[in-house]
């Protein structure tokens, strides 16, 4: 068959990659490129050198003249025309035009190419009115009378094959999608103007940026059976290529996660080979750079809450995979012909002969208060709740007398609670920062056997995220004492927690922040050194977990070792509590898009317990398991068994975001949900739960000491019972503040 002659309008990111794909195939021929903003010599440079996909090595690329490029011996005409009506595609023999400027995306504008001699136009973007086709899903619905079509979006190309398999095998009742998407050419390197999308104007290189997307809804256009059953949103993250779809669906037919895996694997090795992939390896985003498939299902990353409610994860190279499908779609439509009519002799009848051409789709192989301040006495009824600080969420004053009916509170300041910190790592230092700025606690001791006092001083003073410490001077008094202003803090360097002499320093409440002594027995070793209570700044397999604002009132004074849970549980639990109290949660699946943590690697390195966790953090999206959602069932027993989730680690240095998809017992509009959360954030949960309707991104919450800030504009509802809710948290400072709040609460319970 003669090669299909194609032209490309717009030699930007997708235009160049479509050219790369086309030049490596035998079924198409690139004959023309139009771009009025790029000279031929600059075209050559941009094509040859690609920061993600590497140096072009398949042929020499030269400028023959101002209107011609040579790819090896292959001449390609170059035009520089702004008006698509005036591009002489016919002159160059280009019949199938890839419209990749991102400007001419509706039928009328794209049809201008036909005036220059083009036969068909394929828009490499979603279109508001052009029919959309996704190879492997609905390309057989294409009819030859359609001259302007769309290849949909890269995300729709990932989601649609996955959704098709799931719907065909098990039925989809409803679904909500999140794509964790790499940065794109339209984003900003530093904060700049973006009048149509304010968040989109924020610096791409170090933010998690929520964004709207029509990719999930568009699946309903290519798969009408799913129309109205899917919607979604996006988080843009600072990786340069490869994105991942996170699809939470409710199934019609019960299916174990193993059943789902088997179905996808079968299709990936059968009808959808080359379009849909399947892997059980511990992969991360950079493993799919250059992968020409549309969607690669990650069998290990997904999770099922039950046999009807599952979260599925699938990867896609949003550049090469998509560009490959553009060329595949061109080849398909070129193989679909109009019926041929045969005219018999004038005396005979007119005989229409249906003509069918079957063209095999080429699928290239994968490449790889404080509000009271004066001392005086008040008398309240016994049932009165404690006077709380809206900032610290803890009792401010001590109880002097208690009768059966009357509680007398003397408003004289409570003695400061003396705390010690074991482990002066990321959380240890931030707990110290919080403690040193409060009037209800006193930091008296720090233990770390791996850090000298001079290095402690340096690490405390200078913080790459939270900035230089400016509240008081930090000095070394001697090898065993630091001075924070005039406050002396004893320093120990002991490995065995049993041997740390906390009592000697007067430390009663110990923050165990090493990440090593996280179970009750190990953490209890601190009690032998004179500690009264131990608060583990991490989840614990057996220590009771408390989340301030959620279940701290359940604490009993006989508990000596407790856990402050995780930063993600501290974000999720207040949100889940409000939703469950107001509307009831039937079931929920959570994803946290989480900033890098200290345990991750700067470059690929060993991590025997978590293979993915050993991959370079600075340029990967890394799926990870998390018990944060399940842990909510421990602090809110009513939700036990109703929540689970997973994480994507992304290359931002602080602030993470919870994406919670829930099914509600009571029907509620998204406005009802917003109102309920706002009310609680201004009432009982003030200082713990926040609410915003601003166009925020992750860096806006660096230094925010609340546990959870609901983003009213980022969430989305498919219907009144199925919603996706988004809430931010400074996973360092917000969490560290809650550690101190929990200590103050514990100290008040006698």
C-alpha positions in Angstrom: 0.0 0.0 0.0 1.2 3.5 -0.8 2.5 5.4 2.2 0.0 7.8 3.8 1.2 11.4 3.3 0.9 13.5 6.4 1.5 17.2 7.3 1.8 18.7 10.7 0.5 22.2 11.6 2.4 23.4 14.7 5.9 22.1 15.5 5.5 22.3 19.3 5.7 19.5 21.8 3.2 17.1 20.2 4.0 18.2 16.7 7.6 17.3 17.0 6.8 13.9 18.7 4.3 13.0 16.0 7.1 13.8 13.5 9.4 11.5 15.4 6.8 8.7 15.4 6.0 9.2 11.7 9.7 9.1 10.6 10.2 5.7 12.3 7.2 4.0 10.5 6.8 2.5 7.1 3.1 3.1 6.6 3.2 6.9 6.7 5.4 9.6 5.2 5.9 13.0 6.7 5.9 15.5 3.7 5.2 18.9 5.2 5.4 21.0 8.4 3.9 24.4 9.0 4.9 26.7 11.8 5.1 30.5 11.3 7.0 31.1 14.5 10.0 28.7 14.0 12.8 29.0 11.4 14.1 25.9 9.7 17.4 25.9 11.6 15.6 26.2 14.9 13.2 23.4 13.8 16.3 21.3 13.2 17.7 22.0 16.7 14.4 21.4 18.5 13.8 18.2 16.7 17.3 16.8 17.2 17.6 17.5 20.9 14.8 16.6 23.4 15.3 17.0 27.1 13.0 14.0 27.8 13.2 11.7 24.9 16.8 12.3 24.0 19.0 13.0 21.0 17.4 11.9 17.6 19.7 9.2 16.3 17.7 7.6 13.4 18.9 9.9 10.7 20.8 13.1 10.1 18.6 16.3 10.2 19.7 19.1 8.0 18.4 22.4 6.5 18.4 22.0 2.8 17.0 25.5 2.3 14.7 28.0 4.0 11.7 25.9 2.8 13.0 22.3 3.2 14.3 20.1 5.9 16.2 16.8 5.2 15.7 13.8 7.5 18.4 11.6 6.0 17.5 11.6 2.3 13.9 12.4 3.0 12.9 16.0 2.1 10.1 17.6 4.1 8.5 20.9 2.9 8.4 23.7 5.5 5.8 26.5 5.5 5.5 29.5 7.8 1.9 30.5 7.2 -0.3 31.9 10.0 -3.7 31.5 8.3 -4.5 27.7 8.0 -6.6 28.4 4.8 -3.4 29.6 3.1 -1.2 26.6 3.9 -0.5 24.8 0.5 -0.8 21.3 1.7 -1.8 20.0 -1.7 1.4 21.5 -3.2 3.4 19.3 -0.8 1.2 16.2 -1.3 0.0 16.3 2.3 -3.4 14.7 2.6 -3.8 13.9 6.4 -3.1 17.0 8.5 -2.2 16.8 12.2 -3.6 20.0 13.8 -1.3 20.4 16.8 -1.2 24.1 17.5 -3.8 23.9 20.2 -5.5 26.9 18.6 -7.7 25.4 15.8 -9.5 22.8 17.8 -13.1 23.2 16.7 -14.5 21.9 13.4 -14.8 25.2 11.7 -11.3 26.4 12.4 -9.7 23.1 11.7 -11.6 22.8 8.4 -9.6 25.7 7.0 -6.9 23.1 6.2 -9.2 21.6 3.6 -9.0 24.7 1.5 -5.3 24.2 1.1 -5.7 20.7 -0.3 -5.9 18.5 2.8 -8.3 15.6 2.7 -8.6 15.0 6.5 -7.7 16.9 9.6 -6.9 15.1 12.9 -6.9 17.5 15.9 -4.4 16.4 18.5 -6.5 17.8 21.4 -10.0 17.4 22.7 -12.6 19.3 20.6 -15.9 20.8 21.6 -17.6 19.7 18.4 -15.4 17.4 16.3 -16.0 13.7 16.7 -13.5 12.1 19.1 -11.9 8.7 18.5 -9.7 6.7 20.7 -7.7 3.9 19.1 -8.6 0.5 20.7 -12.0 1.8 21.9 -14.2 3.4 19.2 -12.1 4.0 16.1 -14.3 1.5 14.2 -17.1 4.0 14.5 -15.3 6.3 12.1 -17.1 7.0 8.9 -15.3 8.2 5.7 -17.5 11.2 5.3 -16.0 12.7 8.5 -13.2 15.1 7.4 -12.5 16.7 10.8 -11.9 14.5 13.8 -10.2 14.6 17.2 -7.8 12.2 18.8 -9.2 13.3 22.2 -6.6 13.9 25.0 -3.7 11.9 26.3 -5.6 11.3 29.5 -8.8 10.1 27.7 -6.5 7.8 25.6 -5.3 6.3 28.9 -8.6 6.1 30.7 -10.9 4.9 27.9 -9.3 1.5 27.2 -9.1 0.8 30.9 -12.7 1.9 31.4 -13.8 -0.2 28.4 -12.4 -3.4 29.8 -13.9 -2.8 33.2 -17.3 -1.9 31.9 -17.4 -4.7 29.4 -16.4 -7.3 32.0 -18.0 -6.0 35.2 -20.1 -3.0 34.5 -19.4 0.5 35.8 -22.1 2.1 37.9 -20.2 5.3 38.5 -16.6 6.5 38.6 -14.4 9.4 39.6 -11.0 9.9 38.1 -7.9 11.8 39.2 -4.9 12.1 36.9 -1.6 13.0 38.5 -0.2 14.7 35.4 3.3 15.9 34.5 3.9 19.5 33.6 2.9 20.7 30.1 4.1 23.5 27.8 1.3 25.8 28.8 2.4 26.0 32.4 4.7 28.6 34.0 8.2 28.2 35.2 7.6 31.0 37.8 4.4 32.6 38.9 2.9 34.5 36.0 -0.4 35.6 34.4 -3.0 33.0 33.4 -6.3 34.8 33.3 -8.4 31.8 32.3 -6.8 29.5 34.9 -5.4 31.3 37.9 -3.9 28.2 39.4 -2.3 27.4 36.0 -0.3 30.5 36.3 1.6 29.3 39.4 5.1 28.0 39.2 5.0 24.4 37.8 8.5 23.4 39.0 7.7 23.1 42.7 3.9 22.9 43.1 1.1 20.4 43.2 -1.6 22.3 41.1 -5.2 21.2 41.0 -6.7 21.5 37.5 -10.0 20.8 35.8 -10.1 18.2 33.0 -12.8 16.9 30.7 -10.9 13.7 30.1 -13.2 11.5 32.1 -16.4 13.0 30.8 -15.0 12.6 27.3 -14.9 8.9 27.8 -18.7 9.1 27.6 -18.4 10.4 24.1 -16.2 7.6 22.9 -18.1 5.0 25.0 -21.7 6.1 25.1 -22.5 3.4 27.6 -20.5 5.4 30.1 -22.0 8.8 29.3 -22.8 10.5 32.6 -21.1 7.9 34.7 -17.6 9.3 34.8 -16.0 12.7 35.7 -12.7 13.7 37.2 -10.0 16.3 37.9 -6.2 16.6 37.7 -3.2 17.4 39.9 -0.3 18.8 37.9 3.0 17.8 39.5 6.7 18.7 38.7 7.7 15.8 36.6 8.6 16.4 32.9 6.8 13.4 31.3 4.5 10.4 32.2 1.3 10.7 34.0 -0.9 8.3 35.9 -4.7 7.8 36.0 -6.3 7.0 39.4 -9.8 5.7 38.7 -12.2 4.9 41.6 -15.2 3.0 40.4 -18.3 1.2 41.7 -18.9 -2.0 39.8 -22.2 -3.6 38.8 -21.0 -7.1 39.2 -18.9 -8.2 42.2 -15.3 -8.9 41.3 -12.2 -9.5 43.4 -9.2 -7.5 42.6 -7.6 -10.7 41.2 -10.5 -11.0 38.8 -10.0 -7.4 37.6 -6.3 -8.0 37.2 -6.9 -11.1 35.2 -9.4 -9.4 32.9 -7.1 -6.5 32.1 -4.1 -8.8 31.5 -6.1 -10.9 29.1 -7.2 -7.8 27.1 -3.7 -6.4 27.2 -2.3 -9.6 25.7 -5.2 -9.9 23.2 -7.4 -7.4 21.4 -5.8 -4.4 23.0 -2.2 -5.4 22.7 -0.1 -2.4 22.0 -2.7 -0.1 23.3 -3.3 -1.4 26.8 -0.5 -2.7 28.9 -0.2 -4.7 32.1 2.6 -4.8 34.7 3.1 -6.4 38.1 6.5 -4.8 38.6 7.3 -2.1 41.1 7.4 0.7 38.6 7.5 4.5 38.8 6.8 7.2 36.3 10.2 7.4 34.6 9.9 3.7 33.7 7.4 4.7 31.1 9.2 7.5 29.3 9.0 6.5 25.6 6.3 3.9 26.1 4.1 4.0 23.0 1.1 2.3 24.7 -1.9 4.4 25.7 -2.4 2.9 29.1 -0.3 0.6 31.3 -2.3 -0.9 34.2 -0.3 -1.1 37.4 -1.5 -4.2 39.1 0.3 -3.6 42.4 -0.6 0.0 42.8 -4.4 -0.3 42.8 -6.5 -1.3 45.8 -10.0 -2.7 46.5 -12.1 -1.7 49.5 -14.5 -4.5 48.6 -15.7 -6.5 45.6 -17.7 -3.6 44.2 -15.6 -0.6 45.1 -12.1 -0.4 43.7 -9.3 2.0 42.8 -7.4 1.3 39.6 -4.1 2.8 38.5 -2.8 3.1 35.0 0.3 4.9 33.6 0.8 6.8 30.3 3.5 8.6 28.5 1.4 11.7 27.8 3.7 12.6 25.0 4.9 9.6 23.0 2.0 7.3 23.8 -0.4 10.0 22.6 1.6 10.9 19.5 1.7 7.3 18.5 -2.0 7.1 18.7 -2.4 10.2 16.5 -0.5 8.3 13.7 -2.4 5.1 14.4 -5.7 7.0 14.0 -4.5 8.5 10.7 -3.6 5.0 9.4 -7.0 3.7 10.4 -9.0 6.4 8.8 -6.9 6.1 5.6 -8.0 2.5 5.4 -11.7 3.3 5.6 -13.0 4.0 2.1 -16.3 5.4 0.8 -18.5 2.7 -0.9 -17.7 2.3 -4.6 -20.6 2.5 -7.1 -20.5 0.5 -10.4 -22.5 2.0 -13.2 -23.8 -0.7 -15.6 -24.6 -0.1 -19.3 -27.3 2.6 -19.8 -29.8 -0.1 -20.4 -29.1 -1.9 -17.2 -29.7 -1.2 -13.6 -27.6 0.9 -11.2 -25.8 -1.5 -8.9 -24.2 -0.2 -5.7 -21.5 -2.5 -4.5 -20.5 -2.2 -0.9 -16.7 -2.0 -0.6 -15.0 -3.0 2.6 -11.3 -2.5 3.3 -9.8 -4.2 6.4 -6.5 -2.6 7.3 -4.5 -4.1 10.2 -3.6 -1.5 12.7 0.1 -1.2 13.1 1.0 -1.3 16.8 4.7 -0.7 17.3 6.4 -2.5 20.1 6.7 -0.8 23.5 9.8 1.3 24.2 10.7 1.7 27.2 -8.5 32.6 72.9 -6.4 32.7 73.5 -9.6 34.7 74.4 -9.2 35.3 78.2 -6.1 37.0 79.4 -6.8 38.6 82.9 -6.6 36.5 86.1 -10.1 36.1 87.7 -12.4 33.3 88.8 -15.5 32.0 86.9 -18.0 29.4 88.1 -19.5 27.1 85.5 -21.7 24.0 85.5 -19.7 20.7 85.6 -20.8 19.8 82.0 -19.0 22.8 80.5 -16.3 21.7 78.1 -12.8 22.9 78.7 -11.8 26.4 77.7 -9.8 25.9 74.5 -7.4 27.8 72.5 -8.4 28.2 68.9 -4.8 27.9 68.0 -3.6 25.1 70.2 -6.9 23.3 70.8 -6.0 22.6 74.4 -7.1 23.7 78.0 -5.3 26.8 79.0 -5.8 26.8 82.8 -5.6 24.3 85.7 -8.5 22.9 87.7 -8.3 23.9 91.4 -11.6 22.5 92.8 -14.4 20.2 91.6 -17.7 19.6 93.3 -20.6 17.4 92.1 -22.3 20.2 90.3 -19.8 23.1 90.1 -16.5 23.3 88.3 -14.3 26.2 89.6 -11.6 27.3 87.2 -9.0 29.7 88.5 -7.6 31.7 85.6 -3.9 31.5 86.6 -1.5 30.2 84.0 -0.8 26.5 84.1 2.8 25.3 84.7 4.5 24.7 81.4 4.6 21.1 80.3 8.2 19.9 80.0 8.9 18.0 76.9 11.8 16.1 75.4 12.4 15.0 71.8 14.1 11.8 70.8 15.4 12.1 67.2 16.3 15.5 65.8 15.3 14.7 62.3 12.7 16.4 60.1 9.7 16.1 62.5 11.9 16.4 65.6 13.2 19.8 64.6 9.8 21.1 63.6 8.2 19.9 66.8 11.0 21.9 68.5 10.2 25.0 66.4 6.5 24.7 67.4 7.3 24.1 71.1 9.7 27.1 71.3 7.0 29.4 70.0 4.4 28.4 72.6 3.7 29.4 76.1 2.1 26.2 77.3 5.1 23.9 76.8 8.8 24.0 77.5 11.4 22.1 75.5 14.0 20.9 78.0 15.8 18.1 76.3 16.8 16.6 72.9 18.4 13.2 72.2 20.1 12.3 69.0 23.2 10.0 69.0 24.0 10.9 65.4 24.1 14.7 65.5 26.6 16.9 67.3 25.4 20.1 69.1 27.0 22.4 66.5 25.3 20.5 63.7 22.0 20.5 65.6 22.4 24.3 65.8 22.9 24.6 62.1 20.1 22.2 61.1 17.7 24.0 63.4 18.5 27.5 62.3 18.4 26.9 58.6 15.5 25.1 56.9 15.2 24.9 53.1 11.4 24.9 53.3 10.4 26.8 56.4 13.2 29.3 56.3 15.7 30.7 58.8 14.8 30.6 62.5 14.3 34.2 63.6 12.6 34.0 67.0 15.8 34.0 69.1 19.5 33.3 68.9 20.5 29.6 68.9 23.9 28.9 70.5 26.0 26.1 72.0 26.5 26.6 75.7 28.6 23.5 75.9 28.7 20.0 74.4 25.6 19.0 76.3 23.6 22.2 76.2 22.0 24.4 73.6 20.7 27.9 74.2 17.6 29.1 72.4 17.7 32.7 73.6 18.0 32.2 77.3 16.3 28.9 77.4 18.8 26.0 78.0 18.0 22.7 76.4 19.9 19.6 77.5 21.4 17.5 74.7 21.9 13.7 75.0 23.6 11.4 72.4 22.3 8.0 73.6 21.2 5.1 71.2 19.4 3.0 73.7 16.2 4.8 74.8 16.2 3.0 78.1 19.4 4.9 79.0 18.3 8.4 78.2 18.1 10.3 81.5 14.9 12.3 80.7 14.2 12.8 84.5 17.6 14.4 84.9 16.5 17.1 82.5 13.0 17.3 83.8 11.4 16.0 80.6 8.1 14.3 81.3 6.4 14.1 77.9 8.6 12.6 75.2 8.1 12.9 71.5 9.5 9.7 69.9 10.3 11.0 66.4 13.1 8.6 65.3 10.7 6.5 63.2 12.4 3.5 64.8 10.7 3.0 68.2 7.1 3.0 66.9 5.5 0.1 68.8 4.4 0.2 72.5 7.2 -2.0 73.9 10.0 -0.1 72.1 8.6 3.4 72.9 7.9 2.4 76.5 11.7 2.2 77.0 11.6 6.0 77.5 9.6 5.5 80.7 12.7 3.8 82.3 14.6 7.1 82.0 11.9 9.0 83.9 9.5 10.0 81.2 5.8 10.1 82.2 4.3 9.8 78.7 5.5 9.0 75.3 3.9 10.4 72.1 5.0 8.6 68.9 5.1 11.0 66.0 4.2 8.2 63.5 1.5 5.5 63.1 1.9 2.6 65.5 0.9 -1.0 65.0 -0.3 -1.3 68.6 -0.2 2.0 70.5 -3.6 3.8 70.6 -3.8 6.5 68.0 -5.3 10.0 68.6 -6.1 12.7 66.2 -6.7 16.1 67.7 -10.2 17.4 66.7 -11.4 13.9 66.1 -10.9 11.5 69.1 -8.5 13.0 71.6 -11.3 13.1 74.2 -11.1 9.3 74.2 -7.7 9.5 75.8 -7.5 8.0 79.3 -4.8 8.9 81.8 -3.7 5.3 82.3 -2.3 5.3 78.7 1.4 6.0 78.8 2.4 5.4 75.2 0.2 6.8 72.4 0.6 7.7 68.7 -0.3 10.9 66.9 -1.1 8.8 63.9 0.3 10.1 60.5 0.2 13.4 58.9 -2.2 12.0 56.2 -4.6 10.6 58.9 -4.5 13.9 60.6 -5.7 15.5 57.3 -8.2 12.9 56.4 -9.8 12.2 59.7 -11.3 15.6 60.4 -12.7 15.8 56.9 -14.1 12.3 57.1 -15.6 13.0 60.5 -17.6 16.0 59.1 -18.8 14.2 56.1 -19.8 11.1 58.0 -21.5 13.1 60.8 -23.5 15.1 58.3 -24.2 12.8 55.4 -22.9 9.3 56.3 -20.1 7.5 54.4 -21.0 4.2 52.9 -17.5 3.6 51.5 -14.5 5.6 50.4 -11.2 5.3 48.7 -8.4 7.9 49.2 -5.3 8.9 47.4 -2.8 11.3 48.8 -0.5 13.1 46.4 2.4 13.4 48.9 5.5 15.5 48.9 8.9 13.8 49.3 10.0 12.6 52.7 13.4 12.0 54.3 13.3 8.3 53.7 13.3 8.7 49.9 16.3 8.6 47.6 17.9 11.4 45.7 19.0 8.9 43.0 18.1 5.3 42.5 19.3 3.3 45.5 18.6 0.3 47.7 15.3 0.0 49.5 14.7 -3.7 50.1 11.4 -3.3 51.9 9.9 -0.9 49.3 11.4 -1.3 45.9 9.6 1.7 44.4 10.7 3.7 47.4 14.3 3.3 46.3 13.7 5.2 43.1 14.9 8.8 42.6 12.4 11.1 44.3 13.3 14.2 42.4 11.8 13.4 39.1 9.4 10.5 39.6 5.7 9.9 40.5 6.0 7.0 42.9 3.1 4.9 44.0 3.2 3.9 47.6 1.1 2.0 50.1 -0.3 3.9 53.1 -2.4 2.8 56.1 -3.6 6.4 56.6 -7.1 5.8 55.4 -7.6 2.5 57.2 -6.2 4.2 60.4 -9.2 6.6 60.3 -11.3 3.6 61.3 -9.2 3.3 64.4 -9.8 6.9 65.5 -13.4 6.9 64.1 -14.8 3.4 64.8 -17.9 4.2 62.8 -15.7 4.2 59.7 -13.8 1.0 60.4 -13.7 -1.0 57.2 -15.2 1.8 55.1 -12.0 3.5 54.0 -8.7 2.5 52.5 -6.3 4.2 50.1 -2.8 4.7 48.6 -0.3 7.4 47.9 1.6 8.9 45.0 4.9 10.5 46.1 5.8 13.5 43.9 8.8 15.8 43.7 7.7 18.7 45.9 9.4 19.4 49.2 6.4 20.0 51.4 2.6 20.1 51.5 0.5 17.2 50.3 -3.1 16.8 49.3 -5.8 14.2 50.1 -8.1 13.2 47.3 -11.1 11.3 48.9 -13.7 9.7 46.8 -16.8 8.7 48.8 -20.2 7.3 48.4 -22.7 9.0 50.7 -25.7 7.6 52.6 -27.7 10.8 52.3 -28.0 12.6 49.0 -26.2 16.0 49.2 -25.3 18.5 46.6 -21.7 19.7 46.4 -22.9 23.0 47.8 -24.4 21.2 50.8 -21.1 19.5 51.4 -19.1 22.8 51.1 -21.5 24.5 53.6 -21.1 21.8 56.1 -17.3 21.8 56.0 -17.2 25.6 56.1 -19.5 25.6 59.2 -17.3 23.1 61.1 -14.1 24.9 60.1 -15.4 28.1 61.6 -16.9 26.3 64.7 -15.8 23.2 66.6 -12.9 22.4 64.3 -11.5 25.9 63.9 -7.7 25.8 63.8 -7.8 22.1 62.8 -10.0 22.1 59.7 -9.7 24.9 57.2 -11.8 26.0 54.2 -10.9 27.9 51.1 -12.5 28.9 47.8 -9.3 30.5 46.5 -7.4 29.2 43.5 -4.7 27.7 45.7 -1.7 25.4 45.0 0.6 23.5 47.3 3.1 26.2 48.2 0.3 28.3 49.5 0.1 26.0 52.5 3.8 25.9 53.5 3.8 26.8 57.2 0.0 26.3 57.7 -0.5 24.7 61.1 -4.0 23.4 60.4 -4.4 19.7 59.9 -6.6 19.8 56.8 -7.7 22.7 54.5 -10.6 21.8 52.3 -10.3 23.1 48.7 -13.9 23.9 47.7 -13.1 24.6 44.1 -10.9 21.5 43.5 -13.4 18.8 44.3 -16.1 17.5 42.1 -19.4 15.6 42.3 -20.6 13.0 39.8 -24.0 13.0 41.5 -25.5 13.7 44.9 -24.2 10.4 46.4 -20.8 10.1 44.7 -18.2 12.8 45.3 -14.5 13.6 45.2 -13.2 15.9 48.0 -9.8 17.6 48.1 -8.0 18.8 51.2 -4.5 20.2 51.7 -2.0 19.7 54.5 1.5 20.8 55.4 2.7 17.3 56.2 5.5 18.7 58.3 4.3 21.8 60.2 0.6 21.0 60.6 1.5 17.6 61.9 4.2 18.9 64.3 1.7 21.4 65.7 -0.8 18.6 66.4 2.0 16.6 68.2 2.3 19.5 70.7 -1.5 20.0 70.9 -1.9 16.3 71.8 0.8 16.5 74.5 -1.0 19.5 76.1 -4.3 17.7 76.0 -2.8 14.5 77.5 -1.2 16.6 80.3 -4.7 18.1 81.1 -6.3 14.7 81.7 -5.8 13.4 85.3 
